Amino acid sequence: MKTTYFKSNEVKTASHLLDGVVTRKITHSYTVVVGGVEYECAPASHLRLESRAERGDQIALGDLVRIRPHAAALAQIVEILPRRNKLSRRSAVPMPGAVPFEQLIAANIDQVVPVFAAANPTPKWGMLDRYLALAEAQALPALIVITKIDLAVDRSGNLDLELTEAVAEFRKIGYSVLLTSALTGLGIAELGNILQGKISVLLGKSGVGKSALLNALEPGLGQRVGAVSQMTGKGKHTTTHLQMFPLAAGGNLIDTPGVREFGLYDIEEQDVAFLYREIAPLLGQCRFGLGCRHSEEPGCVVRQAVLDGQISARRYQSYLSLIKELG
């Protein structure tokens, strides 16, 4: 798309407003697409003040916004229209006593796609649990994509036992898991079908093979995504360039910066159990009802379900770790 600035004769009145979607953000500078045309925009002063008050950018990729064009200058984003959903994470705390704030990831999306490598790097399933909890909090479907499957298959063609068990664990509780390999083409066509016509957000650490996966899906897509995805280090907030990419077959893709930690924002300790699919149906059945934390209380049906093998011990420990963090 060609970047467009308004000429003076295109601006009808000072109140002439246009509605569009935010497709790129570069440190408080935004690209808004209106009717297939890109407009470079800056936030109006009241939105800048809100961002400063909240200590985080209040405009997200995927936001529907209202802009006011200016002759021969940047347009202004004057209003963020109501969102149907949003994804955000808790900022890292750079020093003791600092208060974390909300870091917006994206808005108005259709599905969350956590991406993990079968090997190199070793998958951290606790991080995946957090991504899934984030999706559950927004009632969004999640597709788990495992890349580099070719690195987890032995000479007999058998999948690594630990990976097999992990995949079975997530499928048992109702999540779709897609095994992929950019090298062999495994799962690529199916991934394309699932992404088609939807706004999808990719979540995953750097090095999991997203670029190779996206290049296999659509030639050149991985390079375009990788060119603007910056690393956000622990204790920092350095991402400067985020972008939504259109897919040739239809739909849009948002990649996110790789992070070493992922904290949930605006979720209370007592709500975490509702975000674990295998725990949620048991809530209220414990001796202490909804007041049970499912850690050491007697008469806890969740703990009993873990002992009976109905709930994964690993997922249960992940739940305990999260409520401890939020408590």
Rosetta silent file (secondary structure, phi, psi, omega in degrees, C-alpha in Angstrom):
SEQUENCE: MKTTYFKSNEVKTASHLLDGVVTRKITHSYTVVVGGVEYECAPASHLRLESRAERGDQIALGDLVRIRPHAAALAQIVEILPRRNKLSRRSAVPMPGAVPFEQLIAANIDQVVPVFAAANPTPKWGMLDRYLALAEAQALPALIVITKIDLAVDRSGNLDLELTEAVAEFRKIGYSVLLTSALTGLGIAELGNILQGKISVLLGKSGVGKSALLNALEPGLGQRVGAVSQMTGKGKHTTTHLQMFPLAAGGNLIDTPGVREFGLYDIEEQDVAFLYREIAPLLGQCRFGLGCRHSEEPGCVVRQAVLDGQISARRYQSYLSLIKELG
SCORE:     score description
SCORE:     0.000 S_00000001
   1 L     0.000  146.830  178.860    0.000    0.000    0.000 S_00000001
   2 L   -91.180  130.570  176.754    1.103    3.524   -0.695 S_00000001
   3 E   -65.629  134.698 -174.490    1.370    5.886    2.228 S_00000001
   4 E  -124.224  132.653  170.600   -1.029    8.765    1.727 S_00000001
   5 L  -110.671  150.293  179.824   -1.082   12.286    3.128 S_00000001
   6 L   -79.963  137.793  169.945   -4.086   14.536    2.665 S_00000001
   7 L   -89.923  158.467 -173.254   -3.872   17.494    0.321 S_00000001
   8 H   -58.454  -35.359 -177.804   -5.651   20.660    1.362 S_00000001
   9 H   -78.158   -5.033  178.114   -8.445   20.230   -1.178 S_00000001
  10 H   -90.305  -15.354 -178.721   -9.203   16.734    0.164 S_00000001
  11 L   -91.737  111.021 -174.768  -10.107   18.006    3.630 S_00000001
  12 L   -72.070  -52.143  178.979  -13.738   19.044    3.569 S_00000001
  13 L  -145.880  170.569  178.518  -14.000   20.552    7.045 S_00000001
  14 L   -64.965  -21.819 -177.702  -12.097   20.522   10.300 S_00000001
  15 L   -95.595    4.213 -179.245  -14.593   17.959   11.565 S_00000001
  16 L   -65.466  115.094 -175.989  -14.125   15.592    8.614 S_00000001
  17 L  -120.498  151.227  178.356  -13.365   12.221   10.227 S_00000001
  18 E  -129.507  146.222  177.329  -12.485    8.808    8.827 S_00000001
  19 E  -105.871  136.877  179.734  -12.654    5.370   10.419 S_00000001
  20 E  -155.546 -172.515 -177.764   -9.900    2.804    9.893 S_00000001
  21 E  -121.429  139.629  179.398   -7.804    0.070   11.476 S_00000001
  22 E   -78.115  121.129 -178.491   -4.323    0.369   13.027 S_00000001
  23 E  -115.379  -10.244  178.880   -1.921   -1.891   11.110 S_00000001
  24 E  -155.569  144.085  176.162    1.483   -0.608   12.253 S_00000001
  25 E  -139.513  134.030 -179.845    2.903    1.241   15.241 S_00000001
  26 L  -134.259   89.950  177.619    6.350    2.743   15.671 S_00000001
  27 L    45.265   71.205  176.370    6.782    4.416   19.055 S_00000001
  28 L    67.434   18.135  169.002    3.598    6.496   19.153 S_00000001
  29 L  -121.609  139.457 -169.241    3.427    6.788   15.376 S_00000001
  30 E  -134.706  150.294  169.306    0.785    4.714   13.629 S_00000001
  31 E  -107.896  126.514  179.176   -0.358    3.562   10.218 S_00000001
  32 E  -118.078  128.522  179.257   -4.134    3.459    9.826 S_00000001
  33 E   -96.777  124.013  178.077   -5.746    1.809    6.811 S_00000001
  34 E  -123.765  113.817  178.474   -8.935    3.459    5.576 S_00000001
  35 L    57.522   36.656  178.932  -10.612    1.898    2.552 S_00000001
  36 L    84.099    0.848 -179.772   -7.417    0.180    1.445 S_00000001
  37 E  -114.963  138.133 -178.910   -5.282    3.320    1.736 S_00000001
  38 E   -89.372  138.228  175.209   -2.642    3.886    4.420 S_00000001
  39 E  -126.242  127.246  175.510   -2.507    7.084    6.470 S_00000001
  40 E   -78.850  130.408 -171.430    0.388    7.972    8.724 S_00000001
  41 E  -133.990  156.145  169.573   -1.020    9.200   12.030 S_00000001
  42 E  -123.047  152.169  178.578   -0.100   10.603   15.407 S_00000001
  43 E   -74.005  145.073  173.973   -2.315   10.371   18.501 S_00000001
  44 L   -63.554  161.840 -173.439   -4.281   13.426   19.556 S_00000001
  45 H   -59.476  -37.719 -178.060   -3.063   15.159   22.709 S_00000001
  46 H   -68.006  -30.389  176.634   -5.739   13.635   24.967 S_00000001
  47 H   -74.105  -35.186  175.793   -4.704   10.123   23.886 S_00000001
  48 H   -64.528  -39.765  178.893   -1.043   10.928   24.544 S_00000001
  49 H   -65.945  -38.815  177.244   -1.991   12.140   28.017 S_00000001
  50 H   -63.715  -41.762  178.769   -3.964    8.943   28.662 S_00000001
  51 H   -62.798  -40.115  179.667   -0.986    6.835   27.581 S_00000001
  52 H   -66.686  -40.248 -179.668    1.283    8.821   29.881 S_00000001
  53 H   -66.172  -37.483 -179.500   -1.144    8.445   32.788 S_00000001
  54 H   -86.429   -6.471 -179.858   -1.411    4.694   32.242 S_00000001
  55 L    61.999   27.808  177.440    2.355    4.450   31.602 S_00000001
  56 L  -161.220  152.960  179.376    1.762    2.445   28.453 S_00000001
  57 L   -61.804  127.672 -176.931    0.629    2.951   24.869 S_00000001
  58 L   -96.186    1.714  177.430   -3.168    2.874   24.783 S_00000001
  59 L  -109.804  129.800 -174.941   -3.455    2.252   21.021 S_00000001
  60 L  -116.817  156.017  169.308   -3.048   -1.344   19.829 S_00000001
  61 L   -57.078  137.989 -179.524   -2.592   -3.102   16.523 S_00000001
  62 L    89.615   -9.173  177.963   -6.027   -4.039   15.248 S_00000001
  63 L   -64.295  138.043  167.724   -7.737   -1.116   16.967 S_00000001
  64 E   -86.976  124.981 -173.997  -10.560    0.512   15.051 S_00000001
  65 E  -131.855  161.738  175.646   -9.904    4.218   15.305 S_00000001
  66 E  -111.107  127.391 -177.019  -11.304    7.527   14.113 S_00000001
  67 E  -118.503  152.191  175.267   -8.839    9.884   12.495 S_00000001
  68 E  -115.254  115.982  179.481   -8.895   13.564   11.572 S_00000001
  69 L   -73.421  152.470  175.388   -6.872   14.395    8.451 S_00000001
  70 L  -128.843  144.121 -178.833   -4.731   17.513    8.240 S_00000001
  71 L   -62.730  125.180  174.369   -3.560   19.243    5.098 S_00000001
  72 L    53.930   33.256  179.911   -0.006   18.223    4.164 S_00000001
  73 L  -151.623  175.398  176.753    0.635   16.742    7.617 S_00000001
  74 L   -63.101  142.483  171.104    0.091   13.640    9.693 S_00000001
  75 E   -72.469  163.103  178.190   -3.495   12.722   10.421 S_00000001
  76 E  -114.064  134.249  169.846   -4.535   12.579   14.072 S_00000001
  77 E   -82.046  116.218 -175.170   -6.084    9.627   15.849 S_00000001
  78 E  -105.884  -15.335 -178.359   -8.843   11.291   17.848 S_00000001
  79 E  -156.334  138.812  171.071  -10.785    8.285   19.135 S_00000001
  80 E   -97.782  118.893 -177.502  -10.333    4.579   19.806 S_00000001
  81 L   -75.839  159.773 -176.816  -13.581    2.857   18.905 S_00000001
  82 L   -54.343  137.309  179.685  -15.023    0.101   21.158 S_00000001
  83 L   -94.079  146.722  172.071  -13.045   -3.136   21.108 S_00000001
  84 L   -87.798  -19.820  172.267  -14.554   -6.597   20.929 S_00000001
  85 L  -168.558  170.126  173.864  -11.470   -7.960   22.714 S_00000001
  86 E  -153.507  152.069  172.882   -7.858   -7.179   23.498 S_00000001
  87 E  -115.164  134.789  177.749   -4.692   -9.045   24.416 S_00000001
  88 E  -149.275  161.574  177.042   -2.219   -7.550   26.845 S_00000001
  89 E  -127.748  162.523  177.266    0.583   -8.596   29.154 S_00000001
  90 E   -83.578  134.978  179.631    1.914   -7.251   32.422 S_00000001
  91 L   -65.375  153.221  173.351    5.038   -5.171   32.074 S_00000001
  92 L   -68.865  152.591  178.995    8.247   -6.378   33.627 S_00000001
  93 L  -102.314  108.891 -173.817    9.182   -4.729   36.925 S_00000001
  94 L   -71.742  -19.739 -178.350   12.664   -3.192   36.522 S_00000001
  95 L  -153.763  154.012  179.771   13.199   -2.584   40.230 S_00000001
  96 L   -56.901  136.076  178.806   11.680   -3.573   43.594 S_00000001
  97 L    91.590  -13.847  178.684    8.609   -1.538   44.458 S_00000001
  98 L   -71.770  147.322 -178.474    7.844   -0.553   40.877 S_00000001
  99 L   -98.347  123.647  178.755    4.229   -1.029   39.783 S_00000001
 100 L   -68.866  154.875  178.800    3.674   -3.063   36.612 S_00000001
 101 L  -130.707  173.214 -176.566    1.454   -1.622   33.917 S_00000001
 102 E   -80.873  130.980  171.578   -0.466   -2.926   30.929 S_00000001
 103 E  -112.836  108.708 -179.199    1.372   -3.571   27.671 S_00000001
 104 E   -68.417  138.599  177.066   -1.151   -3.948   24.867 S_00000001
 105 E  -102.743  -53.385 -178.466   -0.465   -6.671   22.307 S_00000001
 106 E  -165.903  165.204  179.566   -3.403   -6.464   19.899 S_00000001
 107 E  -136.816  157.377  175.247   -7.129   -5.789   19.710 S_00000001
 108 L    56.951   48.237 -177.410  -10.137   -7.114   17.806 S_00000001
 109 L  -103.713  166.963 -176.831   -8.565  -10.463   16.975 S_00000001
 110 L  -106.788  -28.653 -179.055  -10.110  -13.821   16.077 S_00000001
 111 E  -159.226  154.017  178.268   -7.633  -16.373   17.403 S_00000001
 112 E  -106.747  133.606 -177.568   -4.420  -16.831   19.381 S_00000001
 113 E  -124.638   89.061  174.324   -1.647  -18.985   17.900 S_00000001
 114 E   -70.642  133.753 -178.133    1.081  -19.929   20.414 S_00000001
 115 E  -118.930  124.289  179.656    4.162  -21.235   18.569 S_00000001
 116 E  -132.194  145.217  177.789    6.666  -23.556   20.254 S_00000001
 117 E   -87.099  143.884  174.977    9.583  -25.544   18.853 S_00000001
 118 L   -65.695  -28.805  178.568    9.769  -29.293   19.375 S_00000001
 119 L  -163.371  156.850  175.719   13.468  -28.753   20.084 S_00000001
 120 L    53.911   71.914    6.475   16.128  -26.052   19.849 S_00000001
 121 L   -86.067  160.165  176.983   15.006  -24.278   21.969 S_00000001
 122 L   -62.857  130.518 -178.334   13.534  -26.736   24.440 S_00000001
 123 L   -65.271  138.064  175.305    9.817  -25.973   24.870 S_00000001
 124 L  -106.832   97.315 -172.068    8.761  -24.356   28.144 S_00000001
 125 H   -67.973  -23.929  176.648    5.211  -25.611   28.638 S_00000001
 126 H   -63.235  -35.786  175.809    4.594  -23.288   31.580 S_00000001
 127 H   -65.170  -40.304  177.816    4.858  -20.352   29.182 S_00000001
 128 H   -62.257  -39.610  177.207    2.300  -22.045   26.923 S_00000001
 129 H   -56.965  -37.823 -179.522   -0.058  -22.394   29.904 S_00000001
 130 H   -70.497  -41.946  176.045    0.087  -18.617   30.329 S_00000001
 131 H   -58.926  -42.857 -179.132   -0.647  -17.960   26.670 S_00000001
 132 H   -67.277  -37.875  176.982   -3.640  -20.289   26.890 S_00000001
 133 H   -62.913  -38.959  177.616   -4.860  -18.586   30.072 S_00000001
 134 H   -61.550  -44.059  178.583   -4.663  -15.251   28.244 S_00000001
 135 H   -64.152  -41.858  179.583   -6.792  -16.658   25.414 S_00000001
 136 H   -62.731  -38.281 -178.572   -9.304  -18.110   27.894 S_00000001
 137 H   -62.449  -26.744  179.300   -9.609  -14.752   29.651 S_00000001
 138 L  -105.638    8.614 -179.693  -10.799  -13.225   26.366 S_00000001
 139 L    54.890   40.051 -179.974  -12.838  -16.300   25.316 S_00000001
 140 L  -103.324  141.356  175.082  -10.659  -16.625   22.208 S_00000001
 141 L   -67.587  148.347  179.595   -9.882  -19.911   20.439 S_00000001
 142 E  -127.300  134.343  173.832   -6.258  -21.003   20.593 S_00000001
 143 E  -114.130  117.821  177.833   -4.310  -23.131   18.129 S_00000001
 144 E   -86.276  122.219  179.851   -1.056  -24.552   19.493 S_00000001
 145 E  -111.771  122.020  176.444    1.552  -24.847   16.734 S_00000001
 146 E  -104.122  120.167 -179.863    4.625  -27.002   17.313 S_00000001
 147 E   -97.194  174.170  174.729    7.429  -26.284   14.834 S_00000001
 148 L    56.352   37.024  179.622   10.626  -28.205   13.964 S_00000001
 149 H   -59.473  -28.109  179.476    8.924  -31.591   14.316 S_00000001
 150 H   -61.579  -21.838  178.429   11.693  -33.027   12.156 S_00000001
 151 H   -84.058   -7.605 -175.758   14.076  -32.491   15.110 S_00000001
 152 H  -115.974   19.395  179.756   11.907  -34.624   17.424 S_00000001
 153 E  -116.396  131.286  179.793   11.598  -37.767   15.292 S_00000001
 154 L   -82.041 -176.581 -175.312   13.992  -40.722   15.656 S_00000001
 155 L   -65.485  -21.366  179.355   15.323  -42.907   12.848 S_00000001
 156 L   -89.357   -0.561  179.685   12.268  -45.132   13.082 S_00000001
 157 L    86.162   11.588 -179.594    9.947  -42.183   12.569 S_00000001
 158 L   -89.843  137.324  179.737    8.733  -42.137   16.175 S_00000001
 159 E   -75.589  143.339  177.498    8.027  -38.826   17.860 S_00000001
 160 L   -47.665  133.351 -174.334    9.940  -37.971   21.032 S_00000001
 161 H   -61.529  -44.323 -178.399    8.101  -39.468   24.034 S_00000001
 162 H   -62.591  -41.060  178.559    8.131  -36.298   26.145 S_00000001
 163 H   -67.438  -40.999  178.160    6.726  -34.258   23.271 S_00000001
 164 H   -58.055  -43.631 -179.938    4.115  -36.924   22.542 S_00000001
 165 H   -66.696  -39.215  179.813    2.931  -36.786   26.154 S_00000001
 166 H   -65.362  -43.706  178.863    2.808  -32.980   26.149 S_00000001
 167 H   -61.781  -43.871  179.551    0.749  -32.902   22.941 S_00000001
 168 H   -62.976  -36.914  179.787   -1.628  -35.521   24.352 S_00000001
 169 H   -61.155  -46.036 -178.675   -1.978  -33.485   27.558 S_00000001
 170 H   -73.086  -35.567  177.524   -3.135  -30.362   25.717 S_00000001
 171 H   -67.795  -34.172 -179.444   -5.393  -32.267   23.350 S_00000001
 172 H   -60.565  -35.167 -178.139   -7.020  -34.057   26.277 S_00000001
 173 L   -93.678    9.473  168.698   -8.258  -30.768   27.708 S_00000001
 174 L   103.721    8.065  179.273   -9.647  -29.635   24.364 S_00000001
 175 L   -91.662  142.817  174.167   -6.909  -27.628   22.647 S_00000001
 176 E   -80.195  132.614  179.115   -6.054  -28.064   18.980 S_00000001
 177 E  -125.146  124.498 -179.158   -2.378  -28.886   18.453 S_00000001
 178 E  -113.273  122.050  177.987   -0.830  -28.708   14.984 S_00000001
 179 E   -90.672  128.740 -175.175    2.541  -30.372   14.337 S_00000001
 180 L  -134.191  158.813  173.405    4.536  -28.604   11.642 S_00000001
 181 L  -149.668  119.271  175.886    7.873  -28.686    9.879 S_00000001
 182 L   -67.639  -25.560 -178.193    9.106  -26.030    7.470 S_00000001
 183 L   -73.215  -45.124 -176.125   11.673  -28.593    6.266 S_00000001
 184 L   -98.890  -14.497 -177.773    9.238  -31.364    5.307 S_00000001
 185 L    88.088    2.254 -179.760    6.095  -29.288    4.782 S_00000001
 186 L   -58.690  127.248  173.227    4.207  -31.134    7.504 S_00000001
 187 L    77.451   -3.567 -174.301    1.126  -29.182    8.633 S_00000001
 188 H   -67.218  -47.020 -179.178    1.790  -26.133    6.444 S_00000001
 189 H   -63.028  -40.625  179.732   -1.336  -26.426    4.272 S_00000001
 190 H   -65.002  -39.577  177.853   -3.517  -27.065    7.321 S_00000001
 191 H   -61.970  -43.566  178.703   -2.071  -24.009    9.073 S_00000001
 192 H   -58.609  -40.188  179.344   -2.851  -21.878    6.029 S_00000001
 193 H   -65.531  -37.728 -177.963   -6.458  -23.055    6.078 S_00000001
 194 H   -72.158  -33.305 -179.543   -6.823  -22.219    9.766 S_00000001
 195 H   -79.418  -23.101 -173.309   -5.355  -18.718    9.358 S_00000001
 196 L   -59.679  129.399  175.417   -7.412  -17.882    6.272 S_00000001
 197 L    76.854    6.551 -177.611   -9.962  -15.125    6.750 S_00000001
 198 L  -123.075  157.750  169.215   -9.055  -14.484   10.395 S_00000001
 199 E   -94.821  113.578 -173.590   -6.985  -11.985   12.362 S_00000001
 200 E  -117.034  141.803  176.999   -4.465  -14.179   14.173 S_00000001
 201 E  -112.162  123.784  176.384   -1.857  -13.297   16.782 S_00000001
 202 E   -89.771  129.403  176.299    1.332  -15.358   16.979 S_00000001
 203 E  -121.160  131.690  179.160    2.837  -15.707   20.457 S_00000001
 204 L   171.081  157.014 -179.381    6.209  -17.335   20.995 S_00000001
 205 L   -73.075  159.514  173.610    9.831  -16.883   21.954 S_00000001
 206 L   -64.936  143.665  176.436   12.521  -15.913   19.483 S_00000001
 207 L    93.310   -0.286 -177.477   14.206  -18.879   17.841 S_00000001
 208 L   -82.630   -4.702  176.410   11.198  -21.204   17.689 S_00000001
 209 L    97.325   24.179 -178.903   11.205  -21.140   13.887 S_00000001
 210 H   -65.662  -41.028 -177.931    8.380  -18.724   13.146 S_00000001
 211 H   -62.098  -45.785  178.700   10.155  -17.118   10.185 S_00000001
 212 H   -63.131  -39.253  179.395   10.847  -20.454    8.505 S_00000001
 213 H   -63.072  -45.707 -178.128    7.281  -21.539    9.189 S_00000001
 214 H   -69.524  -34.051  176.102    5.831  -18.357    7.690 S_00000001
 215 H   -66.188  -36.060  176.674    8.108  -18.557    4.656 S_00000001
 216 H   -68.566  -32.950  179.397    6.867  -22.098    4.042 S_00000001
 217 H   -72.088  -43.144 -176.686    3.312  -20.828    4.388 S_00000001
 218 L  -152.932  111.522 -175.444    3.799  -17.844    2.079 S_00000001
 219 L   -50.457  128.141  178.325    7.151  -17.066    0.376 S_00000001
 220 L    88.184  -13.749 -177.134    8.752  -13.956    1.834 S_00000001
 221 H   -64.384  -42.288 -179.448    6.266  -13.606    4.696 S_00000001
 222 H   -61.239  -40.884  178.807    8.793  -14.672    7.336 S_00000001
 223 H   -65.177  -40.605 -179.776   11.335  -12.121    6.162 S_00000001
 224 H   -64.846  -42.858  179.420    8.741   -9.325    6.241 S_00000001
 225 H   -66.588  -46.540 -177.517    7.607  -10.266    9.729 S_00000001
 226 H   -63.820  -26.726 -177.914   11.131  -10.776   11.037 S_00000001
 227 H   -68.348  -22.074 -176.683   12.250   -7.400    9.720 S_00000001
 228 H  -118.567   -2.807  179.389    9.972   -5.551   12.133 S_00000001
 229 L   -89.398  112.546 -178.002    9.734   -7.882   15.136 S_00000001
 230 L  -100.869  152.059  178.661   12.115   -6.591   17.769 S_00000001
 231 L   -78.297  135.159  172.445   13.230   -8.369   20.922 S_00000001
 232 L  -107.727  112.142 -177.200   11.865   -7.078   24.222 S_00000001
 233 L   -80.505  162.808  178.159   14.291   -8.015   26.981 S_00000001
 234 L   -59.807  131.578  177.412   13.454   -8.778   30.587 S_00000001
 235 L    80.434    6.797 -179.122   12.952   -5.601   32.558 S_00000001
 236 L  -127.597  168.017  174.421   12.748   -3.467   29.417 S_00000001
 237 L  -141.254   77.697 -167.526   10.077   -2.168   27.089 S_00000001
 238 L  -110.144    0.128 -178.661   12.026   -1.568   23.905 S_00000001
 239 L   -62.442  127.988 -177.442    9.760   -2.758   21.116 S_00000001
 240 L  -116.619  -15.963 -172.400    9.501    0.026   18.571 S_00000001
 241 L  -140.155  114.775  176.549    7.913   -1.577   15.517 S_00000001
 242 E  -128.741  145.445 -174.260    4.864   -3.824   15.373 S_00000001
 243 E  -149.420  148.448  172.878    2.838   -4.619   12.294 S_00000001
 244 E  -100.500  128.955 -175.912   -0.188   -6.516   11.021 S_00000001
 245 E  -109.738  128.981  175.416    0.506   -8.439    7.820 S_00000001
 246 E   -73.991  142.932  177.258   -2.148   -9.333    5.224 S_00000001
 247 L   -96.868  142.964 -177.053   -2.123  -12.950    4.024 S_00000001
 248 L   -59.815  -34.704 -178.148   -2.369  -13.700    0.313 S_00000001
 249 L   -85.188    0.339 -177.941   -5.203  -16.178    0.917 S_00000001
 250 L   107.299  146.428 -176.699   -7.103  -13.688    3.089 S_00000001
 251 L   101.066  175.948 -179.114   -6.854  -12.780    6.738 S_00000001
 252 E  -138.942  151.099 -176.030   -4.188  -10.954    8.727 S_00000001
 253 E  -127.146  132.268  175.563   -1.304  -12.017   10.911 S_00000001
 254 E  -118.043  118.609  173.878    0.225  -10.212   13.897 S_00000001
 255 E   -93.504  153.391 -178.441    3.572  -11.428   15.179 S_00000001
 256 L  -122.526  152.906  179.335    4.687  -10.424   18.654 S_00000001
 257 L   -63.576  142.252  175.750    8.160   -9.823   20.087 S_00000001
 258 L   -70.503  136.411  179.386    9.758  -12.799   21.812 S_00000001
 259 L  -131.145  152.359  179.223    9.943  -12.411   25.596 S_00000001
 260 L   -82.532  -24.730  178.872   11.591  -14.453   28.332 S_00000001
 261 L  -132.733  152.173  179.981    8.709  -13.916   30.737 S_00000001
 262 L  -140.252  105.286 -179.367    4.999  -13.435   30.210 S_00000001
 263 E  -100.220  141.536  178.557    2.894  -12.029   33.032 S_00000001
 264 L   -80.764  141.645 -178.112   -0.896  -11.819   32.962 S_00000001
 265 L  -112.492  142.034  174.380   -2.422   -8.373   33.426 S_00000001
 266 L    60.084   34.911  174.876   -5.682   -7.426   35.160 S_00000001
 267 L  -124.780  123.975 -178.010   -6.377  -10.997   36.284 S_00000001
 268 L   -82.972  155.075 -179.144   -6.978  -11.646   39.971 S_00000001
 269 H   -53.398  -42.675 -175.610   -5.607  -14.640   41.835 S_00000001
 270 H   -71.660  -11.996 -179.296   -9.106  -16.048   42.474 S_00000001
 271 H   -93.457  -12.766 -173.607   -9.916  -15.951   38.755 S_00000001
 272 H   -60.506  -40.560 -177.499   -6.965  -18.026   37.556 S_00000001
 273 H   -58.940  -30.620  179.049   -8.671  -21.390   38.159 S_00000001
 274 H   -69.402  -17.189 -176.471  -11.418  -20.403   35.696 S_00000001
 275 H   -93.374   -0.966  175.272   -8.738  -20.039   32.995 S_00000001
 276 L  -105.688  112.155 -170.512   -7.613  -23.682   33.271 S_00000001
 277 L   -57.234  -34.971 -176.674  -10.077  -25.760   31.254 S_00000001
 278 L   -81.440  -19.126  179.728   -9.653  -28.933   33.299 S_00000001
 279 L   -90.761  -38.219 -173.705  -10.025  -27.126   36.634 S_00000001
 280 H   -51.482  -42.236 -178.405  -12.953  -24.822   35.809 S_00000001
 281 H   -65.560  -17.303 -177.481  -15.681  -27.548   35.782 S_00000001
 282 H   -93.860   -7.034 -174.369  -14.752  -28.549   39.348 S_00000001
 283 L   -66.534  137.744 -178.172  -14.953  -25.097   40.878 S_00000001
 284 L    93.717   -9.817 -177.684  -17.424  -24.703   43.723 S_00000001
 285 L   -94.108   -7.620  179.921  -17.368  -28.412   44.588 S_00000001
 286 L   -73.111  164.204  179.950  -14.583  -28.193   47.199 S_00000001
 287 L   -56.731  -37.518 -179.655  -15.337  -28.194   50.943 S_00000001
 288 L   -97.132   18.826  175.147  -14.629  -24.446   51.037 S_00000001
 289 H    57.281 -140.227 -178.867  -16.540  -23.789   47.832 S_00000001
 290 H   -72.076   -8.718  177.179  -15.284  -20.997   45.618 S_00000001
 291 H   -81.123   -6.024 -179.076  -13.048  -19.820   48.466 S_00000001
 292 L   -73.930  132.496  177.559  -10.727  -22.815   47.983 S_00000001
 293 L   -90.911   -7.169  177.174   -7.330  -21.932   46.517 S_00000001
 294 L    63.248   35.370  179.045   -6.731  -25.615   45.636 S_00000001
 295 L  -113.490  -64.246 -178.345   -3.314  -25.612   47.271 S_00000001
 296 L  -130.105    5.038 -176.167   -3.399  -27.095   50.804 S_00000001
 297 L   -70.740  140.276  175.297   -7.067  -26.909   51.816 S_00000001
 298 L   -70.480  151.729  177.529   -8.734  -30.140   52.991 S_00000001
 299 L    71.615   27.842 -179.023  -11.614  -31.492   50.912 S_00000001
 300 L   -89.461  118.319 -178.647  -10.311  -30.011   47.659 S_00000001
 301 H   -73.354  -24.525  178.638  -11.734  -31.831   44.643 S_00000001
 302 H   -68.974  -47.510  178.077   -9.109  -30.298   42.353 S_00000001
 303 H   -61.598  -38.573  178.627   -6.229  -31.764   44.344 S_00000001
 304 H   -64.991  -37.334  178.282   -8.036  -35.103   44.430 S_00000001
 305 H   -64.792  -33.002  175.793   -8.445  -34.980   40.654 S_00000001
 306 H   -67.338  -45.895  179.414   -4.680  -34.495   40.363 S_00000001
 307 H   -62.405  -32.855 -179.619   -4.044  -37.488   42.620 S_00000001
 308 L   -82.938   -2.674  179.375   -6.491  -39.551   40.555 S_00000001
 309 L    81.455    9.329  179.696   -4.698  -38.625   37.333 S_00000001
 310 L   -80.531  -26.292  176.971   -7.661  -36.690   35.924 S_00000001
 311 L  -120.068  133.414  179.478   -5.698  -33.437   35.958 S_00000001
 312 L   -58.980  130.320  177.566   -2.083  -33.223   34.816 S_00000001
 313 H   -62.698  -34.846  179.557    0.303  -32.757   37.742 S_00000001
 314 H   -66.533  -45.539  178.866    2.408  -30.468   35.576 S_00000001
 315 H   -63.985  -36.071  178.614   -0.551  -28.240   34.693 S_00000001
 316 H   -63.851  -43.417  177.779   -1.579  -28.181   38.365 S_00000001
 317 H   -65.242  -33.880  175.824    1.894  -26.994   39.379 S_00000001
 318 H   -63.694  -41.339  177.129    1.675  -24.374   36.640 S_00000001
 319 H   -61.726  -46.939 -179.553   -1.605  -23.162   38.156 S_00000001
 320 H   -61.488  -39.659  179.348   -0.056  -22.963   41.648 S_00000001
 321 H   -63.263  -39.642 -178.287    2.912  -21.025   40.297 S_00000001
 322 H   -70.042  -42.193  179.827    0.625  -18.500   38.638 S_00000001
 323 H   -69.686  -30.117  175.840   -1.586  -17.870   41.669 S_00000001
 324 H   -65.718  -39.497  179.272    1.531  -17.459   43.812 S_00000001
 325 H   -65.539  -37.768 -176.258    2.796  -14.845   41.393 S_00000001
 326 H   -87.528  -16.423 -175.024   -0.504  -12.960   41.431 S_00000001
 327 L   -74.648    0.000    0.000   -1.165  -13.390   45.155 S_00000001
